[in-house]
Amino acid sequence: MKAVVMNGIGGTDMMEFVDLPDPVATPGHVVVEVAAAGVNFMDIGVRQGMAWTDRPNPKILGVEGAGRIVALGDGVDDFAIGDRVAWVYAPGSYASHVLISADALVRLPGTIDDQTAASVMMQGLTASHFATDFYSVQPGDTALVHAAAGGVGLLLTQIIRLRGGMVIGRVSSTDKVEIAKAVGASHVIVDMEGTFANEVLHLTGGQGVSVVYDGSGPKTFQGSLAALRRSGTFCWYGPVLGGPGPLDIMSLPKSIKIGYATFFDHISTPDLLRARSRQLFRWIEDGSLKLHVGGTYPLSDAARAHADMESRGTTGKLLLAP
Protein backbone atom coordinates (compact mmCIF):
# COMPACT_ATOMS: atom_id res chain seq x y z
CA MET A 1 0.00 0.00 0.00
CA LYS A 2 0.95 3.66 -0.32
CA ALA A 3 1.27 5.77 2.83
CA VAL A 4 2.69 9.03 4.19
CA VAL A 5 4.99 8.57 7.17
CA MET A 6 6.91 10.93 9.41
CA ASN A 7 10.54 9.95 9.88
CA GLY A 8 11.18 12.29 12.79
CA ILE A 9 9.93 15.36 14.63
CA GLY A 10 10.09 18.56 12.64
CA GLY A 11 8.88 20.25 9.49
CA THR A 12 7.26 18.91 6.37
CA ASP A 13 10.66 17.61 5.25
CA MET A 14 10.11 14.83 7.82
CA MET A 15 7.17 13.51 5.72
CA GLU A 16 7.74 10.81 3.11
CA PHE A 17 5.46 9.02 0.61
CA VAL A 18 6.34 5.33 0.83
CA ASP A 19 5.31 1.77 -0.07
CA LEU A 20 4.40 -0.46 2.89
CA PRO A 21 2.87 -3.94 3.28
CA ASP A 22 -0.92 -4.03 3.23
CA PRO A 23 -2.49 -4.32 6.70
CA VAL A 24 -4.10 -7.63 7.75
CA ALA A 25 -7.46 -7.72 9.54
CA THR A 26 -7.14 -8.68 13.23
CA PRO A 27 -9.87 -9.65 15.71
CA GLY A 28 -12.37 -6.84 16.19
CA HIS A 29 -10.85 -4.82 13.35
CA VAL A 30 -11.39 -4.26 9.64
CA VAL A 31 -9.20 -3.17 6.76
CA VAL A 32 -10.57 -0.18 4.85
CA GLU A 33 -9.55 1.00 1.40
CA VAL A 34 -9.31 4.76 1.93
CA ALA A 35 -11.18 6.96 -0.53
CA ALA A 36 -10.49 10.29 1.20
CA ALA A 37 -8.51 11.30 4.27
CA GLY A 38 -8.98 14.50 6.24
CA VAL A 39 -6.08 16.84 7.06
CA ASN A 40 -6.23 18.32 10.56
CA PHE A 41 -4.15 20.51 12.83
CA MET A 42 -3.85 17.42 15.02
CA ASP A 43 -1.70 15.86 12.29
CA ILE A 44 0.62 18.86 12.32
CA GLY A 45 0.84 18.58 16.11
CA VAL A 46 1.87 14.93 15.79
CA ARG A 47 4.55 15.85 13.26
CA GLN A 48 5.84 18.55 15.62
CA GLY A 49 6.13 16.13 18.52
CA MET A 50 3.08 17.24 20.54
CA ALA A 51 1.40 13.80 20.46
CA TRP A 52 2.06 10.13 19.66
CA THR A 53 5.52 10.42 21.17
CA ASP A 54 5.17 6.83 22.44
CA ARG A 55 4.89 5.56 18.85
CA PRO A 56 8.21 4.86 17.14
CA ASN A 57 9.14 6.53 13.87
CA PRO A 58 8.58 6.10 11.02
CA LYS A 59 4.83 6.21 11.64
CA ILE A 60 1.88 6.84 9.35
CA LEU A 61 0.17 10.19 9.89
CA GLY A 62 -3.55 11.01 9.78
CA VAL A 63 -6.60 9.98 11.79
CA GLU A 64 -9.75 10.77 9.77
CA GLY A 65 -11.29 9.52 6.57
CA ALA A 66 -13.84 7.52 4.62
CA GLY A 67 -13.70 4.47 2.41
CA ARG A 68 -14.83 0.90 1.81
CA ILE A 69 -14.26 -2.22 3.93
CA VAL A 70 -12.13 -4.82 2.12
CA ALA A 71 -11.39 -7.30 4.93
CA LEU A 72 -12.99 -8.32 8.25
CA GLY A 73 -11.30 -9.62 11.37
CA ASP A 74 -12.74 -12.30 13.62
CA GLY A 75 -15.64 -11.14 15.77
CA VAL A 76 -16.77 -8.30 13.49
CA ASP A 77 -20.49 -8.89 13.01
CA ASP A 78 -21.87 -5.38 12.46
CA PHE A 79 -20.17 -4.73 9.12
CA ALA A 80 -19.64 -6.54 5.82
CA ILE A 81 -17.07 -6.40 3.06
CA GLY A 82 -18.06 -3.59 0.71
CA ASP A 83 -19.70 -1.39 3.37
CA ARG A 84 -18.93 2.30 3.05
CA VAL A 85 -17.72 3.74 6.35
CA ALA A 86 -16.17 6.83 7.90
CA TRP A 87 -14.12 7.46 11.02
CA VAL A 88 -12.93 10.36 13.12
CA TYR A 89 -9.93 8.78 14.83
CA ALA A 90 -7.91 5.91 13.37
CA PRO A 91 -4.14 6.50 13.47
CA GLY A 92 -2.53 5.80 10.13
CA SER A 93 -5.22 7.25 7.86
CA TYR A 94 -2.77 8.93 5.42
CA ALA A 95 -2.66 5.68 3.44
CA SER A 96 -4.39 3.75 0.70
CA HIS A 97 -5.45 1.15 3.32
CA VAL A 98 -5.89 1.35 7.09
CA LEU A 99 -6.61 -1.10 9.91
CA ILE A 100 -9.43 0.21 12.12
CA SER A 101 -11.34 -1.05 15.15
CA ALA A 102 -14.93 -1.79 14.15
CA ASP A 103 -16.07 0.26 17.16
CA ALA A 104 -14.51 3.37 15.60
CA LEU A 105 -16.53 3.14 12.38
CA VAL A 106 -19.70 4.89 11.25
CA ARG A 107 -21.72 3.40 8.38
CA LEU A 108 -22.38 5.92 5.61
CA PRO A 109 -25.82 6.49 4.11
CA GLY A 110 -26.02 6.49 0.33
CA THR A 111 -26.67 10.24 0.32
CA ILE A 112 -23.26 11.05 1.84
CA ASP A 113 -20.27 10.66 -0.47
CA ASP A 114 -16.78 9.79 0.73
CA GLN A 115 -15.36 13.29 0.38
CA THR A 116 -18.24 14.80 2.34
CA ALA A 117 -17.85 12.22 5.11
CA ALA A 118 -14.10 12.77 5.36
CA SER A 119 -14.73 16.53 5.52
CA VAL A 120 -17.24 16.47 8.36
CA MET A 121 -16.15 13.81 10.84
CA MET A 122 -13.51 15.51 13.00
CA GLN A 123 -14.39 19.13 12.44
CA GLY A 124 -18.13 18.48 12.45
CA LEU A 125 -18.06 16.45 15.65
CA THR A 126 -15.77 19.06 17.21
CA ALA A 127 -18.17 21.87 16.31
CA SER A 128 -21.14 19.82 17.53
CA HIS A 129 -19.42 19.30 20.88
CA PHE A 130 -18.59 22.98 21.26
CA ALA A 131 -22.14 24.20 20.63
CA THR A 132 -24.03 21.48 22.52
CA ASP A 133 -22.12 19.62 25.25
CA PHE A 134 -19.49 22.20 26.15
CA TYR A 135 -21.79 25.20 25.93
CA SER A 136 -25.41 24.58 25.02
CA VAL A 137 -26.14 27.49 22.70
CA GLN A 138 -29.62 28.90 23.26
CA PRO A 139 -31.79 31.21 21.12
CA GLY A 140 -30.60 34.77 21.64
CA ASP A 141 -27.00 33.85 22.53
CA THR A 142 -24.19 35.69 20.74
CA ALA A 143 -20.96 33.78 20.07
CA LEU A 144 -17.51 34.94 19.01
CA VAL A 145 -15.95 32.37 16.66
CA HIS A 146 -12.24 32.71 15.95
CA ALA A 147 -10.86 31.43 12.63
CA ALA A 148 -14.42 31.67 11.34
CA ALA A 149 -13.42 30.77 7.77
CA GLY A 150 -11.57 27.62 8.82
CA GLY A 151 -12.99 24.11 8.79
CA VAL A 152 -14.19 24.13 12.40
CA GLY A 153 -15.26 27.77 12.28
CA LEU A 154 -17.51 27.35 9.23
CA LEU A 155 -19.30 24.34 10.69
CA LEU A 156 -19.50 25.84 14.19
CA THR A 157 -21.07 29.02 12.83
CA GLN A 158 -23.78 27.00 11.09
CA ILE A 159 -24.55 24.85 14.16
CA ILE A 160 -24.77 27.94 16.36
CA ARG A 161 -27.24 29.43 13.88
CA LEU A 162 -29.24 26.18 13.81
CA ARG A 163 -29.59 26.48 17.59
CA GLY A 164 -30.81 30.07 17.41
CA GLY A 165 -27.59 31.91 18.22
CA MET A 166 -25.89 34.82 16.47
CA VAL A 167 -22.23 34.71 15.39
CA ILE A 168 -19.52 37.33 15.33
CA GLY A 169 -16.67 35.83 13.36
CA ARG A 170 -13.01 36.76 13.42
CA VAL A 171 -10.80 36.09 10.38
CA SER A 172 -7.20 36.90 9.54
CA SER A 173 -7.67 38.56 6.13
CA THR A 174 -10.29 40.38 4.09
CA ASP A 175 -10.54 37.60 1.50
CA LYS A 176 -12.07 35.34 4.17
CA VAL A 177 -14.91 37.70 5.16
CA GLU A 178 -17.45 36.63 2.55
CA ILE A 179 -16.80 32.93 3.20
CA ALA A 180 -17.67 33.40 6.87
CA LYS A 181 -20.72 35.54 6.09
CA ALA A 182 -21.99 33.04 3.53
CA VAL A 183 -22.57 30.41 6.24
CA GLY A 184 -24.31 32.78 8.63
CA ALA A 185 -21.90 35.01 10.51
CA SER A 186 -23.76 38.25 11.20
CA HIS A 187 -20.57 40.30 11.60
CA VAL A 188 -16.98 39.44 10.62
CA ILE A 189 -13.96 41.17 12.14
CA VAL A 190 -10.66 41.17 10.26
CA ASP A 191 -7.83 41.04 12.79
CA MET A 192 -4.29 39.65 12.90
CA GLU A 193 -3.01 41.37 16.04
CA GLY A 194 -5.51 40.28 18.70
CA THR A 195 -7.15 43.73 18.95
CA PHE A 196 -10.70 42.59 18.21
CA ALA A 197 -12.25 42.94 21.70
CA ASN A 198 -13.32 46.60 21.39
CA GLU A 199 -15.17 45.89 18.17
CA VAL A 200 -16.92 42.88 19.75
CA LEU A 201 -18.02 45.04 22.67
CA HIS A 202 -19.25 47.73 20.28
CA LEU A 203 -21.28 45.18 18.31
CA THR A 204 -22.88 43.86 21.52
CA GLY A 205 -23.72 47.24 23.01
CA GLY A 206 -20.94 46.93 25.57
CA GLN A 207 -22.29 43.68 27.03
CA GLY A 208 -19.91 41.16 25.45
CA VAL A 209 -20.69 37.75 23.98
CA SER A 210 -22.24 34.73 25.68
CA VAL A 211 -19.47 32.38 24.54
CA VAL A 212 -16.07 32.59 22.85
CA TYR A 213 -14.62 29.72 20.80
CA ASP A 214 -10.88 30.33 20.58
CA GLY A 215 -8.39 27.96 18.97
CA SER A 216 -6.07 30.70 17.74
CA GLY A 217 -3.30 30.47 20.33
CA PRO A 218 -1.95 32.80 23.03
CA LYS A 219 -2.19 36.00 20.96
CA THR A 220 -5.98 36.10 21.21
CA PHE A 221 -6.44 34.90 24.80
CA GLN A 222 -6.66 38.26 26.58
CA GLY A 223 -8.91 39.71 23.89
CA SER A 224 -11.26 36.76 24.19
CA LEU A 225 -11.49 37.32 27.95
CA ALA A 226 -12.32 40.98 27.39
CA ALA A 227 -14.96 40.13 24.78
CA LEU A 228 -17.07 37.99 27.15
CA ARG A 229 -20.16 39.14 29.00
CA ARG A 230 -20.56 38.61 32.73
CA SER A 231 -20.80 34.87 33.47
CA GLY A 232 -19.86 34.13 29.88
CA THR A 233 -18.15 30.93 28.76
CA PHE A 234 -14.68 30.62 27.24
CA CYS A 235 -14.15 27.53 25.09
CA TRP A 236 -10.41 27.07 24.47
CA TYR A 237 -9.28 24.44 22.00
CA GLY A 238 -6.50 23.45 19.62
CA PRO A 239 -3.12 22.54 21.15
CA VAL A 240 -0.96 23.14 18.06
CA LEU A 241 -0.65 26.92 18.50
CA GLY A 242 0.01 26.61 22.24
CA GLY A 243 -1.79 27.57 25.43
CA PRO A 244 -2.01 30.86 27.32
CA GLY A 245 0.39 29.79 30.09
CA PRO A 246 -0.34 29.44 33.82
CA LEU A 247 -3.59 31.00 34.99
CA ASP A 248 -4.43 32.50 38.37
CA ILE A 249 -8.06 31.45 38.68
CA MET A 250 -8.76 34.37 41.03
CA SER A 251 -7.70 36.81 38.32
CA LEU A 252 -10.36 35.69 35.84
CA PRO A 253 -12.82 38.56 35.26
CA LYS A 254 -16.60 38.85 35.23
CA SER A 255 -17.37 35.44 36.79
CA ILE A 256 -16.55 33.78 33.48
CA LYS A 257 -16.32 30.02 33.03
CA ILE A 258 -13.33 28.69 31.13
CA GLY A 259 -12.41 25.21 29.90
CA TYR A 260 -10.47 23.18 27.36
CA ALA A 261 -12.80 21.33 24.99
CA THR A 262 -11.90 18.03 23.31
CA PHE A 263 -14.23 16.27 20.88
CA PHE A 264 -13.58 12.81 22.39
CA ASP A 265 -15.83 13.76 25.31
CA HIS A 266 -18.68 14.18 22.78
CA ILE A 267 -18.27 10.66 21.35
CA SER A 268 -17.01 8.65 24.31
CA THR A 269 -18.85 5.45 23.26
CA PRO A 270 -19.51 3.84 19.84
CA ASP A 271 -23.23 4.56 20.26
CA LEU A 272 -22.56 8.26 20.85
CA LEU A 273 -20.13 8.39 17.92
CA ARG A 274 -22.76 6.99 15.59
CA ALA A 275 -25.63 9.06 16.96
CA ARG A 276 -23.70 12.34 16.72
CA SER A 277 -22.49 11.44 13.22
CA ARG A 278 -26.03 10.62 12.08
CA GLN A 279 -27.14 14.06 13.23
CA LEU A 280 -24.41 15.68 11.14
CA PHE A 281 -25.43 13.57 8.13
CA ARG A 282 -29.09 14.56 8.56
CA TRP A 283 -28.16 18.26 8.63
CA ILE A 284 -26.15 17.79 5.44
CA GLU A 285 -28.99 15.86 3.77
CA ASP A 286 -31.60 18.53 4.50
CA GLY A 287 -29.29 21.39 3.54
CA SER A 288 -28.92 22.82 7.05
CA LEU A 289 -25.16 22.16 7.12
CA LYS A 290 -22.99 23.02 4.13
CA LEU A 291 -19.37 21.96 3.72
CA HIS A 292 -16.56 23.96 2.20
CA VAL A 293 -13.61 21.94 0.87
CA GLY A 294 -10.67 24.29 0.55
CA GLY A 295 -8.46 21.87 -1.32
CA THR A 296 -8.02 18.22 -2.34
CA TYR A 297 -4.46 16.96 -2.73
CA PRO A 298 -3.04 13.66 -3.98
CA LEU A 299 -1.84 11.56 -1.06
CA SER A 300 1.69 12.03 -2.36
CA ASP A 301 1.29 15.80 -1.77
CA ALA A 302 0.43 15.55 1.93
CA ALA A 303 3.46 17.66 2.84
CA ARG A 304 2.15 20.50 0.66
CA ALA A 305 -1.27 20.23 2.35
CA HIS A 306 0.45 20.59 5.74
CA ALA A 307 2.45 23.61 4.56
CA ASP A 308 -0.66 25.28 3.16
CA MET A 309 -2.58 24.70 6.40
CA GLU A 310 0.28 26.04 8.51
CA SER A 311 0.40 29.19 6.38
CA ARG A 312 -3.10 30.05 7.70
CA GLY A 313 -4.05 30.95 4.14
CA THR A 314 -6.51 28.10 3.60
CA THR A 315 -10.25 28.01 4.19
CA GLY A 316 -12.56 25.13 4.97
CA LYS A 317 -11.46 21.49 4.90
CA LEU A 318 -8.36 20.02 3.26
CA LEU A 319 -8.51 16.45 1.95
CA LEU A 320 -6.07 13.85 0.66
CA ALA A 321 -7.11 11.52 -2.15
CA PRO A 322 -5.27 8.18 -2.19
VEXSEDREN-933482 format. One record per residue (C-alpha): y, x, z. Coordinates in pm, whole numbers. Example, Ala and Ser with C-alpha at 12.3 -4.5 7.8 and 13.67 -1.06 7.14 Angstrom:
# residues 2
atom yy=-450 xx=1230 zz=780
atom yy=-106 xx=1367 zz=714
# end
This chain:
# residues 322
atom yy=0 xx=0 zz=0
atom yy=366 xx=95 zz=-32
atom yy=577 xx=127 zz=283
atom yy=903 xx=269 zz=419
atom yy=857 xx=499 zz=717
atom yy=1093 xx=691 zz=941
atom yy=995 xx=1054 zz=988
atom yy=1229 xx=1118 zz=1279
atom yy=1536 xx=993 zz=1463
atom yy=1856 xx=1009 zz=1264
atom yy=2025 xx=888 zz=949
atom yy=1891 xx=726 zz=637
atom yy=1761 xx=1066 zz=525
atom yy=1483 xx=1011 zz=782
atom yy=1351 xx=717 zz=572
atom yy=1081 xx=774 zz=311
atom yy=902 xx=546 zz=61
atom yy=533 xx=634 zz=83
atom yy=177 xx=531 zz=-7
atom yy=-46 xx=440 zz=289
atom yy=-394 xx=287 zz=328
atom yy=-403 xx=-92 zz=323
atom yy=-432 xx=-249 zz=670
atom yy=-763 xx=-410 zz=775
atom yy=-772 xx=-746 zz=954
atom yy=-868 xx=-714 zz=1323
atom yy=-965 xx=-987 zz=1571
atom yy=-684 xx=-1237 zz=1619
atom yy=-482 xx=-1085 zz=1335
atom yy=-426 xx=-1139 zz=964
atom yy=-317 xx=-920 zz=676
atom yy=-18 xx=-1057 zz=485
atom yy=100 xx=-955 zz=140
atom yy=476 xx=-931 zz=193
atom yy=696 xx=-1118 zz=-53
atom yy=1029 xx=-1049 zz=120
atom yy=1130 xx=-851 zz=427
atom yy=1450 xx=-898 zz=624
atom yy=1684 xx=-608 zz=706
atom yy=1832 xx=-623 zz=1056
atom yy=2051 xx=-415 zz=1283
atom yy=1742 xx=-385 zz=1502
atom yy=1586 xx=-170 zz=1229
atom yy=1886 xx=62 zz=1232
atom yy=1858 xx=84 zz=1611
atom yy=1493 xx=187 zz=1579
atom yy=1585 xx=455 zz=1326
atom yy=1855 xx=584 zz=1562
atom yy=1613 xx=613 zz=1852
atom yy=1724 xx=308 zz=2054
atom yy=1380 xx=140 zz=2046
atom yy=1013 xx=206 zz=1966
atom yy=1042 xx=552 zz=2117
atom yy=683 xx=517 zz=2244
atom yy=556 xx=489 zz=1885
atom yy=486 xx=821 zz=1714
atom yy=653 xx=914 zz=1387
atom yy=610 xx=858 zz=1102
atom yy=621 xx=483 zz=1164
atom yy=684 xx=188 zz=935
atom yy=1019 xx=17 zz=989
atom yy=1101 xx=-355 zz=978
atom yy=998 xx=-660 zz=1179
atom yy=1077 xx=-975 zz=977
atom yy=952 xx=-1129 zz=657
atom yy=752 xx=-1384 zz=462
atom yy=447 xx=-1370 zz=241
atom yy=90 xx=-1483 zz=181
atom yy=-222 xx=-1426 zz=393
atom yy=-482 xx=-1213 zz=212
atom yy=-730 xx=-1139 zz=493
atom yy=-832 xx=-1299 zz=825
atom yy=-962 xx=-1130 zz=1137
atom yy=-1230 xx=-1274 zz=1362
atom yy=-1114 xx=-1564 zz=1577
atom yy=-830 xx=-1677 zz=1349
atom yy=-889 xx=-2049 zz=1301
atom yy=-538 xx=-2187 zz=1246
atom yy=-473 xx=-2017 zz=912
atom yy=-654 xx=-1964 zz=582
atom yy=-640 xx=-1707 zz=306
atom yy=-359 xx=-1806 zz=71
atom yy=-139 xx=-1970 zz=337
atom yy=230 xx=-1893 zz=305
atom yy=374 xx=-1772 zz=635
atom yy=683 xx=-1617 zz=790
atom yy=746 xx=-1412 zz=1102
atom yy=1036 xx=-1293 zz=1312
atom yy=878 xx=-993 zz=1483
atom yy=591 xx=-791 zz=1337
atom yy=650 xx=-414 zz=1347
atom yy=580 xx=-253 zz=1013
atom yy=725 xx=-522 zz=786
atom yy=893 xx=-277 zz=542
atom yy=568 xx=-266 zz=344
atom yy=375 xx=-439 zz=70
atom yy=115 xx=-545 zz=332
atom yy=135 xx=-589 zz=709
atom yy=-110 xx=-661 zz=991
atom yy=21 xx=-943 zz=1212
atom yy=-105 xx=-1134 zz=1515
atom yy=-179 xx=-1493 zz=1415
atom yy=26 xx=-1607 zz=1716
atom yy=337 xx=-1451 zz=1560
atom yy=314 xx=-1653 zz=1238
atom yy=489 xx=-1970 zz=1125
atom yy=340 xx=-2172 zz=838
atom yy=592 xx=-2238 zz=561
atom yy=649 xx=-2582 zz=411
atom yy=649 xx=-2602 zz=33
atom yy=1024 xx=-2667 zz=32
atom yy=1105 xx=-2326 zz=184
atom yy=1066 xx=-2027 zz=-47
atom yy=979 xx=-1678 zz=73
atom yy=1329 xx=-1536 zz=38
atom yy=1480 xx=-1824 zz=234
atom yy=1222 xx=-1785 zz=511
atom yy=1277 xx=-1410 zz=536
atom yy=1653 xx=-1473 zz=552
atom yy=1647 xx=-1724 zz=836
atom yy=1381 xx=-1615 zz=1084
atom yy=1551 xx=-1351 zz=1300
atom yy=1913 xx=-1439 zz=1244
atom yy=1848 xx=-1813 zz=1245
atom yy=1645 xx=-1806 zz=1565
atom yy=1906 xx=-1577 zz=1721
atom yy=2187 xx=-1817 zz=1631
atom yy=1982 xx=-2114 zz=1753
atom yy=1930 xx=-1942 zz=2088
atom yy=2298 xx=-1859 zz=2126
atom yy=2420 xx=-2214 zz=2063
atom yy=2148 xx=-2403 zz=2252
atom yy=1962 xx=-2212 zz=2525
atom yy=2220 xx=-1949 zz=2615
atom yy=2520 xx=-2179 zz=2593
atom yy=2458 xx=-2541 zz=2502
atom yy=2749 xx=-2614 zz=2270
atom yy=2890 xx=-2962 zz=2326
atom yy=3121 xx=-3179 zz=2112
atom yy=3477 xx=-3060 zz=2164
atom yy=3385 xx=-2700 zz=2253
atom yy=3569 xx=-2419 zz=2074
atom yy=3378 xx=-2096 zz=2007
atom yy=3494 xx=-1751 zz=1901
atom yy=3237 xx=-1595 zz=1666
atom yy=3271 xx=-1224 zz=1595
atom yy=3143 xx=-1086 zz=1263
atom yy=3167 xx=-1442 zz=1134
atom yy=3077 xx=-1342 zz=777
atom yy=2762 xx=-1157 zz=882
atom yy=2411 xx=-1299 zz=879
atom yy=2413 xx=-1419 zz=1240
atom yy=2777 xx=-1526 zz=1228
atom yy=2735 xx=-1751 zz=923
atom yy=2434 xx=-1930 zz=1069
atom yy=2584 xx=-1950 zz=1419
atom yy=2902 xx=-2107 zz=1283
atom yy=2700 xx=-2378 zz=1109
atom yy=2485 xx=-2455 zz=1416
atom yy=2794 xx=-2477 zz=1636
atom yy=2943 xx=-2724 zz=1388
atom yy=2618 xx=-2924 zz=1381
atom yy=2648 xx=-2959 zz=1759
atom yy=3007 xx=-3081 zz=1741
atom yy=3191 xx=-2759 zz=1822
atom yy=3482 xx=-2589 zz=1647
atom yy=3471 xx=-2223 zz=1539
atom yy=3733 xx=-1952 zz=1533
atom yy=3583 xx=-1667 zz=1336
atom yy=3676 xx=-1301 zz=1342
atom yy=3609 xx=-1080 zz=1038
atom yy=3690 xx=-720 zz=954
atom yy=3856 xx=-767 zz=613
atom yy=4038 xx=-1029 zz=409
atom yy=3760 xx=-1054 zz=150
atom yy=3534 xx=-1207 zz=417
atom yy=3770 xx=-1491 zz=516
atom yy=3663 xx=-1745 zz=255
atom yy=3293 xx=-1680 zz=320
atom yy=3340 xx=-1767 zz=687
atom yy=3554 xx=-2072 zz=609
atom yy=3304 xx=-2199 zz=353
atom yy=3041 xx=-2257 zz=624
atom yy=3278 xx=-2431 zz=863
atom yy=3501 xx=-2190 zz=1051
atom yy=3825 xx=-2376 zz=1120
atom yy=4030 xx=-2057 zz=1160
atom yy=3944 xx=-1698 zz=1062
atom yy=4117 xx=-1396 zz=1214
atom yy=4117 xx=-1066 zz=1026
atom yy=4104 xx=-783 zz=1279
atom yy=3965 xx=-429 zz=1290
atom yy=4137 xx=-301 zz=1604
atom yy=4028 xx=-551 zz=1870
atom yy=4373 xx=-715 zz=1895
atom yy=4259 xx=-1070 zz=1821
atom yy=4294 xx=-1225 zz=2170
atom yy=4660 xx=-1332 zz=2139
atom yy=4589 xx=-1517 zz=1817
atom yy=4288 xx=-1692 zz=1975
atom yy=4504 xx=-1802 zz=2267
atom yy=4773 xx=-1925 zz=2028
atom yy=4518 xx=-2128 zz=1831
atom yy=4386 xx=-2288 zz=2152
atom yy=4724 xx=-2372 zz=2301
atom yy=4693 xx=-2094 zz=2557
atom yy=4368 xx=-2229 zz=2703
atom yy=4116 xx=-1991 zz=2545
atom yy=3775 xx=-2069 zz=2398
atom yy=3473 xx=-2224 zz=2568
atom yy=3238 xx=-1947 zz=2454
atom yy=3259 xx=-1607 zz=2285
atom yy=2972 xx=-1462 zz=2080
atom yy=3033 xx=-1088 zz=2058
atom yy=2796 xx=-839 zz=1897
atom yy=3070 xx=-607 zz=1774
atom yy=3047 xx=-330 zz=2033
atom yy=3280 xx=-195 zz=2303
atom yy=3600 xx=-219 zz=2096
atom yy=3610 xx=-598 zz=2121
atom yy=3490 xx=-644 zz=2480
atom yy=3826 xx=-666 zz=2658
atom yy=3971 xx=-891 zz=2389
atom yy=3676 xx=-1126 zz=2419
atom yy=3732 xx=-1149 zz=2795
atom yy=4098 xx=-1232 zz=2739
atom yy=4013 xx=-1496 zz=2478
atom yy=3799 xx=-1707 zz=2715
atom yy=3914 xx=-2016 zz=2900
atom yy=3861 xx=-2056 zz=3273
atom yy=3487 xx=-2080 zz=3347
atom yy=3413 xx=-1986 zz=2988
atom yy=3093 xx=-1815 zz=2876
atom yy=3062 xx=-1468 zz=2724
atom yy=2753 xx=-1415 zz=2509
atom yy=2707 xx=-1041 zz=2447
atom yy=2444 xx=-928 zz=2200
atom yy=2345 xx=-650 zz=1962
atom yy=2254 xx=-312 zz=2115
atom yy=2314 xx=-96 zz=1806
atom yy=2692 xx=-65 zz=1850
atom yy=2661 xx=1 zz=2224
atom yy=2757 xx=-179 zz=2543
atom yy=3086 xx=-201 zz=2732
atom yy=2979 xx=39 zz=3009
atom yy=2944 xx=-34 zz=3382
atom yy=3100 xx=-359 zz=3499
atom yy=3250 xx=-443 zz=3837
atom yy=3145 xx=-806 zz=3868
atom yy=3437 xx=-876 zz=4103
atom yy=3681 xx=-770 zz=3832
atom yy=3569 xx=-1036 zz=3584
atom yy=3856 xx=-1282 zz=3526
atom yy=3885 xx=-1660 zz=3523
atom yy=3544 xx=-1737 zz=3679
atom yy=3378 xx=-1655 zz=3348
atom yy=3002 xx=-1632 zz=3303
atom yy=2869 xx=-1333 zz=3113
atom yy=2521 xx=-1241 zz=2990
atom yy=2318 xx=-1047 zz=2736
atom yy=2133 xx=-1280 zz=2499
atom yy=1803 xx=-1190 zz=2331
atom yy=1627 xx=-1423 zz=2088
atom yy=1281 xx=-1358 zz=2239
atom yy=1376 xx=-1583 zz=2531
atom yy=1418 xx=-1868 zz=2278
atom yy=1066 xx=-1827 zz=2135
atom yy=865 xx=-1701 zz=2431
atom yy=545 xx=-1885 zz=2326
atom yy=384 xx=-1951 zz=1984
atom yy=456 xx=-2323 zz=2026
atom yy=826 xx=-2256 zz=2085
atom yy=839 xx=-2013 zz=1792
atom yy=699 xx=-2276 zz=1559
atom yy=906 xx=-2563 zz=1696
atom yy=1234 xx=-2370 zz=1672
atom yy=1144 xx=-2249 zz=1322
atom yy=1062 xx=-2603 zz=1208
atom yy=1406 xx=-2714 zz=1323
atom yy=1568 xx=-2441 zz=1114
atom yy=1357 xx=-2543 zz=813
atom yy=1456 xx=-2909 zz=856
atom yy=1826 xx=-2816 zz=863
atom yy=1779 xx=-2615 zz=544
atom yy=1586 xx=-2899 zz=377
atom yy=1853 xx=-3160 zz=450
atom yy=2139 xx=-2929 zz=354
atom yy=2282 xx=-2892 zz=705
atom yy=2216 xx=-2516 zz=712
atom yy=2302 xx=-2299 zz=413
atom yy=2196 xx=-1937 zz=372
atom yy=2396 xx=-1656 zz=220
atom yy=2194 xx=-1361 zz=87
atom yy=2429 xx=-1067 zz=55
atom yy=2187 xx=-846 zz=-132
atom yy=1822 xx=-802 zz=-234
atom yy=1696 xx=-446 zz=-273
atom yy=1366 xx=-304 zz=-398
atom yy=1156 xx=-184 zz=-106
atom yy=1203 xx=169 zz=-236
atom yy=1580 xx=129 zz=-177
atom yy=1555 xx=43 zz=193
atom yy=1766 xx=346 zz=284
atom yy=2050 xx=215 zz=66
atom yy=2023 xx=-127 zz=235
atom yy=2059 xx=45 zz=574
atom yy=2361 xx=245 zz=456
atom yy=2528 xx=-66 zz=316
atom yy=2470 xx=-258 zz=640
atom yy=2604 xx=28 zz=851
atom yy=2919 xx=40 zz=638
atom yy=3005 xx=-310 zz=770
atom yy=3095 xx=-405 zz=414
atom yy=2810 xx=-651 zz=360
atom yy=2801 xx=-1025 zz=419
atom yy=2513 xx=-1256 zz=497
atom yy=2149 xx=-1146 zz=490
atom yy=2002 xx=-836 zz=326
atom yy=1645 xx=-851 zz=195
atom yy=1385 xx=-607 zz=66
atom yy=1152 xx=-711 zz=-215
atom yy=818 xx=-527 zz=-219
# end
